[in-house]
């Protein structure tokens, strides 16, 4: 079940929990809209808080991109993110 990121407390909680998860693995795979997976090292993406929103930024095949996270879930195998490009 996706955890909604709707208020300042949820933003801070999500950012802290996601950062803890990221420290466990040196490499992750990014899949956008069912496309092919893109291998990313921890240094190639970031999560940060800006204007009371949780932002995910990453290098992709088309350059640097940023998304506003609206929900997230850790399944034990996958970090699922619901995100919007329109900010």
PyMOL commands that set and color helices and strands:
alter all, ss='L'
color gray80, all
select helices_A, chain A and resi 8-22+42-44
alter helices_A, ss='H'
color red, helices_A
select strands_A, chain A and resi 3-4+27-30+38-41+45-50+53-60+63-74+79-84
alter strands_A, ss='S'
color yellow, strands_A
deselect
rebuild
show_as cartoon
